């Protein structure tokens, strides 16, 4: 993609996130009924209407691109260029009146994630990034911390149920003992903190690619390293995350890999 095209796409993604925010804030105030999907995860009218609002804007901006959304799946279009959308990541938080939910919009070009927007409308935070353009937090450019030693590192865990089932659980425990502190911010929040230098490592073993695609661009453009928990590249089938400052990510990956 040309620089001009990427700039246009970023503008569209940010506009789409704002359109979703209008829908989400409306239902946040009003309250919604909750349904269960086939996988027993919750969904609401806010999820569906927010995705429709996003799709309308993205399709107008790049009509040739496919759109892969959490609520309405993947549509037609060239899969060389594909939007990846989670209109309301953190529905469980949303329905329990906890503000840790967000809209996630990413763009994948020929298998590479090139753009990400993460907007938390009730929490009141927005981050965005594009390939080569750096990471921006509410209009200010940000970077990950320079932390190199595990003894100085702040670690945050998200969904880690699967990790508890094997020897990596003990490796995680050892890292926690050796670290400066452990937190569990979860959802978009710990990735935002990582990208702006307030956190050094994020570990999750149970995610969906739509949850983290935009956040991967945001962390990487801020100077961080973002892989799956095995150190592999992100794909549409990714289900885990290891993200951090380059040095802390390398140390964590070495420990987790040695435990397998």
C-alpha positions in Angstrom: 0.0 0.0 0.0 1.2 3.5 -0.7 1.7 5.9 2.2 -1.3 7.9 1.0 -3.5 4.8 1.0 -2.4 3.8 4.4 -3.1 7.3 5.8 -6.6 7.2 4.2 -7.2 3.7 5.7 -6.1 4.9 9.2 -8.5 7.9 9.0 -11.4 5.5 8.0 -10.6 3.1 10.9 -10.5 6.0 13.4 -13.8 7.3 12.0 -15.3 3.8 12.2 -14.2 3.4 15.8 -15.9 6.7 16.7 -19.1 5.6 15.0 -19.0 2.4 17.0 -18.5 4.5 20.2 -21.7 6.3 19.6 -23.6 3.0 19.5 -21.8 1.5 22.4 -22.3 4.6 24.7 -26.0 4.6 23.8 -26.5 1.1 25.0 -24.1 1.5 27.9 -26.5 4.1 29.3 -29.7 2.3 28.3 -28.7 -1.3 29.2 -29.1 -4.3 27.0 -30.4 -7.9 27.0 -27.7 -10.5 26.7 -27.7 -13.5 24.4 -25.3 -16.5 24.3 -23.5 -17.5 21.1 -22.9 -21.2 20.3 -19.6 -21.0 22.1 -21.4 -19.7 25.3 -19.9 -16.2 24.9 -22.2 -13.3 25.3 -23.4 -11.0 22.6 -25.7 -7.9 22.6 -27.4 -5.6 20.2 -24.6 -3.2 20.9 -22.0 -5.6 19.5 -24.1 -6.1 16.3 -25.0 -2.5 15.7 -21.5 -1.3 16.4 -20.1 -3.7 13.8 -22.6 -2.6 11.2 -21.6 1.0 11.7 -18.0 0.1 11.4 -18.5 -2.0 8.2 -20.4 0.8 6.5 -17.5 3.3 6.9 -14.7 0.8 6.1 -16.5 -0.5 3.0 -16.8 3.0 1.6 -13.2 3.8 2.3 -11.8 0.6 0.8 -14.5 -1.2 -1.2 -12.1 -3.7 -2.5 -11.1 -5.0 0.9 -12.7 -8.0 2.7 -14.0 -7.4 6.2 -13.7 -10.1 8.9 -15.8 -9.2 11.9 -16.6 -10.8 15.2 -20.3 -10.7 14.8 -20.9 -11.1 11.0 -17.9 -13.2 9.9 -15.9 -12.7 6.7 -17.4 -11.2 3.6 -16.3 -11.1 0.0 -13.4 -9.0 -1.3 -9.8 -9.5 -2.0 -8.1 -11.2 0.9 -4.9 -9.5 -0.1 -6.5 -6.6 1.9 -8.7 -7.4 4.9 -10.1 -5.4 7.7 -10.3 -7.3 11.0 -12.9 -6.0 13.4 -14.0 -6.7 17.0 -16.7 -4.0 17.5 -17.0 -4.6 21.3 -14.1 -6.6 22.6 -14.9 -7.3 26.3 -18.6 -7.9 26.1 -18.5 -9.7 29.4 -17.2 -6.5 31.0 -19.7 -4.4 29.1 -22.8 -6.3 30.3 -21.4 -6.2 33.9 -21.0 -2.4 33.8 -17.2 -2.6 33.9 -15.5 -0.1 31.5 -12.8 -2.5 30.3 -14.0 -3.0 26.8 -13.0 -1.5 23.5 -13.4 -1.4 19.7 -10.6 -3.1 17.8 -10.0 -2.5 14.1 -6.9 -3.7 12.2 -5.9 -3.9 8.5 -4.0 -6.9 7.1 -2.2 -6.5 3.8 -1.0 -9.7 2.1 -0.8 -11.4 5.5 0.9 -8.5 7.3 -0.8 -6.4 9.9 -0.3 -2.8 8.8 -2.7 -0.7 10.8 -4.4 -0.8 14.2 -7.0 1.3 16.1 -8.0 0.5 19.7 -10.7 2.8 21.1 -12.2 2.4 24.6 -15.2 4.7 24.6 -16.3 4.6 28.2 -12.8 4.1 29.7 -11.8 7.2 27.7 -8.7 6.1 25.8 -7.7 5.8 22.2 -4.5 4.4 20.5 -3.6 3.9 16.9 -0.7 3.0 14.7 0.3 2.2 11.2 3.3 0.5 9.6 6.2 2.9 9.8 4.1 5.7 11.3 4.6 5.0 15.0 2.1 4.6 17.8 -0.1 7.4 19.0 -2.0 7.7 22.3 -4.7 10.4 22.2 -2.6 12.4 19.8 0.8 12.0 21.5 3.5 9.6 20.1 4.5 6.9 22.6 7.0 4.1 23.0 7.6 1.1 25.1 9.9 1.2 28.1 13.6 0.4 27.9 13.3 -2.2 30.6 15.9 -5.0 30.2 16.0 -6.9 33.5 13.3 -9.1 34.8 13.9 -7.8 38.3 12.6 -4.4 37.1 9.8 -5.7 34.9 6.1 -5.2 35.5 4.1 -8.2 34.1 0.4 -8.4 33.3 -1.7 -11.5 32.6 -5.0 -11.8 30.8 -6.8 -15.0 29.9 -4.4 -17.8 31.0 -6.6 -20.8 31.7 -4.8 -23.0 29.1 -1.4 -22.0 30.5 -2.3 -23.5 33.9 -2.4 -27.0 32.3 1.3 -27.6 31.7 4.8 -26.9 32.9 4.7 -23.3 31.6 2.5 -22.5 34.6 5.6 -23.1 36.8 7.7 -21.1 34.5 5.3 -18.2 34.7 5.3 -18.5 38.5 9.1 -18.3 38.5 9.0 -15.1 36.3 6.5 -13.6 38.7 8.8 -14.2 41.6 11.7 -12.7 39.8 9.8 -9.7 38.5 9.2 -6.3 40.1 5.4 -6.7 40.2 2.5 -8.6 38.7 -0.9 -7.2 37.6 -3.9 -8.5 35.7 -5.1 -5.5 33.7 -6.6 -7.6 30.9 -8.3 -6.7 27.6 -7.1 -3.7 25.7 -5.8 -2.0 28.9 -2.5 -3.9 29.5 -1.5 -3.5 25.8 -2.1 0.2 26.0 0.0 0.4 29.1 2.8 -1.7 27.4 2.8 0.5 24.3 3.2 3.7 26.3 5.9 2.4 28.6 3.9 1.7 31.8 4.2 -2.1 31.6 6.9 -4.5 30.3 5.3 -7.9 29.5 1.8 -9.2 28.7 1.0 -12.9 28.6 -2.3 -14.5 27.4 -2.9 -18.1 26.4 -6.6 -17.8 25.3 -7.4 -15.1 22.8 -8.9 -14.7 19.4 -6.9 -12.9 16.6 -9.6 -10.3 16.3 -9.0 -9.4 20.0 -5.3 -8.6 19.4 -4.6 -7.8 15.8 -4.9 -4.0 16.2 -3.0 -4.2 19.5 -0.1 -6.0 17.8 0.4 -3.1 15.4 0.2 -0.7 18.3 2.8 -2.5 20.4 5.2 -3.1 17.5 5.1 0.4 16.2 5.8 1.6 19.8 9.0 -0.5 19.7 7.8 -3.6 21.4 7.8 -7.3 20.4 4.4 -9.0 19.8 4.2 -12.8 19.0 2.2 -15.8 20.1 3.3 -17.5 23.3 5.6 -19.8 21.3 7.4 -16.8 19.7 5.6 -17.3 16.4 4.1 -14.8 14.0 0.5 -13.9 14.3 -2.0 -15.6 11.9 -5.8 -15.8 11.6 -5.5 -18.9 13.9 -3.5 -17.2 16.7 -4.9 -18.0 20.2 -2.1 -16.7 22.5 0.1 -13.7 23.1 3.5 -12.9 24.4 4.2 -9.2 24.1 6.8 -7.0 25.7 9.8 -4.8 25.5 12.3 -6.6 23.3 14.6 -7.6 26.1 11.9 -8.8 28.5 10.0 -10.6 25.7 13.2 -12.5 24.8 13.8 -13.5 28.5 10.2 -14.6 28.9 10.1 -16.6 25.7 13.3 -18.4 26.7 11.8 -19.4 30.1 8.4 -20.5 28.7 10.0 -22.4 25.8 12.4 -24.3 28.2 9.4 -25.5 30.2 7.7 -27.2 27.3 
